[in-house]
Amino acid sequence: MPALKVRTKWRPTLALIVYVVLLAVMALPILIVIWFRAFDVSSGRMAPAEIGALATVFILTLGVAYVLTRTITGPINALIGRTEEIARGGKGAIRPLESYGTREIAVLSQSFLDLAGKLVDRTEYISSFAAHVSHELKSPLTAIRGAAELLRDDDAERPMTEAERSHFLDNIVADAVRLDALLQRLRELAQAETLVAEGKSSVMDILSSLRGRFSTLDISGGGDTEISVALPQEAAGIVFANLAENALQHGATSLELAVSAGPRTVVILVRDDGGGISEANRQRVFQPFFSTRREQGGTGMGLGIVRAMLGSHGGTIRLLQMAGAGAAFEITLPVQFSKG
């Protein structure tokens, strides 16, 4: 998207408008005095009361101008300065103003702080994510290149055995499959973090879809499975398929979706009977590219995609403590009300 710019032309500053308006207000009693003087020429000098009134108006005008400058133009100029500093890369500018003046400027400043903080976090996330992606793609690419070079440079006098050739080809295929899985996960993550059209899914449809895709899992539902959540069907497929795949990869034979509905939200407890998650890994399961199954082709992106997808539709996910075997995730989503 091209950068949008405000059309350049002369515009008065807020301070200039404030002072012009105040001077116009101040000029009103002066004009009244001049008007009456023009029709009352019996006295050539202004009365002390008139002089005092004009002096009072002048002082009050200066006082009002100071208050407006202190409460409006000052905080706005400070906010503009902070914006320019952040644009130059100054993260230290993300701090509250010394003075807000009015409630509206305080709300605007808070919105500015929230947005600036999110942009900085997003920039750091993208930088870290790009480094992880480069690392994850580099390993299989290096392995593919090495195997291909060995096959290309095979010595005719001492040729590879059929077993060695098959081994290198198998490595190339395995690394290509890993690259394809990584790219598929990246596509899902990009979709998860892009705002999409609104949609809905019923928990019953989610269960039906999971049963069709994961026939080796005993998938069951409990609670109000007829309720619909504010999650498009494609997004719901990605979210719950990732959770089911994780459960299957960790030795689960059953997966349960227990649904409890509130006035505005639906809580779905996704529980399996697999190997579970160790205490040491509980804090890392949502980190990008963290995987305990890297040797088996795990990308470590599944739960990150799930969280991003839910977040883009107003939902959350958290890992629960389990007394026995298995893992349990609590998903919260807005209720999708029927339109009509």
N, C-alpha and C positions, 0 to 999 in steps of 0.2 A: 504494500500500500504506500503510495507516495506521501511524503511529509506534507501535512496541511499547514499553511501559513496564513496568518491574519493579513488582509490587504493593507499595504502601507499607505497611510494618509495622515494628515494632521488631525490630532484629537486632543481636546483639552484634558489636562490632568484633573483628578478628583479634587486636589487641593485648590486649583484655580477655580473650579466650579463653586466649591464651598465658599471661598472668599468673595467671589463675585456676587453670589446670592446674599451673603451677609452684608456686603456693602450696599446692595440694592435695598435691603431691609433698613439699613441705617440711613440711607438717603431719603427714605419716606418722610420721617419727621422734619428733616432739613427742608425738603420741598414744601411741606405744610407751612413751616415758619416763613419761608420766602414768599409763599402765596399770600399769606395774611399780611406780610409786610408791604407787599405790592399794593394792597388795597387800604393800608393804614399807614399813611405817611406822616401822621401827627408826631410820631417819635422817630428820630433818625438812628437811634441806637437800640441794640437788643437788650431786653430786660435781663437782670441777673437770673431770674427763674428760667428764662429761655436758654441762656448760656449753660446753666446747670443741667437742664434737661438734655441738651445736645451732648454735653460731656458725659452724662450718665449713659446715654445711648451708645456713645463711642466706646466707653469702657466695657459695657455689656456685650457689644459686638465682638470686641477683642477676646473677651472671656469665652463667648460661645465658639469663636474660631479656634481657640486653644483646645477646648473640650473636643470639638470635632476632629481636630488634627490628632489629638492624643488617642481618641477612641476609634477612629476610622482610618485616616490616611497613614498614620504611623504603622499600625499592625499590618495593613495591606502592603506597604512598601517593604516591611521586614519579611513578609511571606514571599514576595517577589524575589527578594535577595536570596532567601533560602532555596527557592526553586532553581535559580541560576547557579548557585553553588553546587547543588546536587547534580545538575546537568553536567557540571565539569568534573564530576566524580568525587565530590566531597561528602562522604557518608556522615561526617561529623555534623553536618547541617541538619540531620534528622533529629531534632530535639525541639521541645516546646518553646514557644515565643516567651519573651519576658512579660509582655502585656498583650491582652486580647481586645480589650475595649468593650466589645459588645458580644452578646450571646451568639449572634450569627457568625461573627468572625472566629469565635472559639470553636464552633461546630465545623466551619470551613477549615480551620487549622488542624482539627483532629482528623478530618477526612484526608487532608494533605499528608499528615504523618502516617496514617494507615496505608495510603496508596504508595507513598515513598518507601515505607518499610517493606511492603509486598514486592515492589519493583526491585529493591536491593536483594531481597531474599530470592526472588526469581532469577536475577542475574547470577547470583552465586550458585544457585541450583543448576542453571544451564551450564555454567563453567565446570562444575563438578561432574555433571552428567556427561558432558562432552568428553571429559578426560576418561571417565569409566567406559564410555562407548568405544573410544579409540583403543583402550587397552583390551576390551573384550573382542573387538574385531581383529586386532593385530595378531593375537595368538593363533587362531585358526588359519589366517592368511599366511602367516609365517610357516606354519606346518604344511599347508598346501604347496607353497612355493618350494620348500625344501624337498618334499616328496617328488614334485614335478621335475625339479632339476636333477635329482638322482635318477629318475626314469629316463630323462633326456640324455644324460651323460653316461648311460650304461655302456660299459666297456665291452666291445665285441669279442675281445680275446678272453675276458673273464665275465661272461654275462651273468646277470642275476638269475637266481633260480626262480621257478614259477611261484614258489611260496613267498619269496621276498617281493616279487613283483605284485603278487596279490595283496601282500601286507601293505605296501605303499598305496596301492589303489584303494584299499579299504580305508586307510587313513584319510585320503583325499575325500572320499565319499562322506565319511563321518564328519569331517570338518566342514564340508559344504552343507551338510544337514544342520550342523550347529549354526552356521552363518544364516541359513534360511530361517531357523528358529529365532535368532536374534533380530533379524529384520522384521519378522512377523510381530514380535513383541514390541519393537519400536513403532510399527504402524498402529498397533493397539494403543500404545501410550500416547501417540500423537492424537488419535481419535478420542482418547479419554480426556485429554486436556483441551479439546476444542469444544466450544459450546455448540450443541446440536439442537435440533428441533425437539419440542416437548413430545413426550409419548408416555405410554403406560404399559405395565405388564402385570398380569395376575400371578400370584405365587403358584397357583395350579399349573399355569402354562410353563412357568420356570421348571417346576418338578417334571412335567412331561418332557420338556426339552432335555433335561439332564438324564432322564432314564433312557432316552433314545441315543444319547452320545456316550454314556458310560454304563454299558450293559453289565459290566463285572461288579459294579457297586450296587448294593441294596439301598436304594434311595427312598426315603419316606418323608412325609410331611405331617405336621401337627398344628393345631390351632386353626385360626381363620385363614385357610389357604385360598379362599375365594376372593379375598381382598386384593385390590390393585394398588400398585405403588407407582410413584412418579419416576419411572425409569423405562426408557424405550426398550423394545424387545431385543434389539441388537446389543445394546449396552448391558442388559440383564444377562444375555447369553455369555458375554465376555466375563462379567463379574463372577457369576456362579460356576462357569466352566473352569475358570482358573482355580477357584476354591476346591472344586471336585477333583481336578487334576492333581493339585497338591496333596489332597487326601489320598488319592490312589497311589501316588509316588511314594508316600510314606507308609504304605502297607495297609491302608484302610480297606475294610470290606463293606462298611455301611456308612451312609451319610444321611443326616436328619436335618430338616429345615423346620424349626419350631417358630410359629408366627404368633405374635401378640400385638393387637392394634390399640392405639390410643385415639384421642380426638383428631389429632393432626399428623401423627407419625405412626409408622409401622416398625416394629423391632423384629428382626429375623435372626434367630440363633442358629448358626450353621455349625453342626457338631459331627465329628467323625470318630472312629475307633482305631485310628492309625497309631504310629509311633509317637506322635505328639511333638512338642517343641521343648527343648531343654531350657532350663532357667537362664543359662548363659546366652542363649540366642533370642530370648524373648524381646529384648530391646532392639534387635537388629533385623527382625523379620520384614519390616517395611522399608528398609534401606535398599536403594537401587543396587542391583547386581549382587546382593548377598544371597548365597545359595550353599546348602550343605550337600548338594548333589551335582556339583560342577563336573565331576568325572563321568556322570551318567547323562550329561547333556543339559543339566539345569541352567537356566539363564539368570535366575535371581531377580526377575522383573515382574513376576506374576502378581505378588501382593502389592507392589508399587502401582501397577496398572489398576488393580481393583480399587485401591484408595483414591487414585486420581479420577477414575471413572465415577465413583460414588460422589466424590467431592464436587464434580462439575454438575451434578444433579441434586445438590443439596443434601447428600447423605454422608454418613460416617461409618467407619469400621474400627473395631478395637478387638484385641486379643484378650480372651478371658482366662482366668486360672481354672485348671481342671484338676479335680481330685484324683481321678484315675487315668487310664490311658486315653490317648486321642488329643485332639485340639478343638477348641471352640472359638468362633468369631461371632461378635455381636454386630449386626448391621442395622443401622437406623436410616429410614427413608421417609420422605413425606408421603402422606396418603394422596392418592389420585382420586379426586372427587369427580363424579359424573357430571358432565355439562348438559344442561337442558333447562 
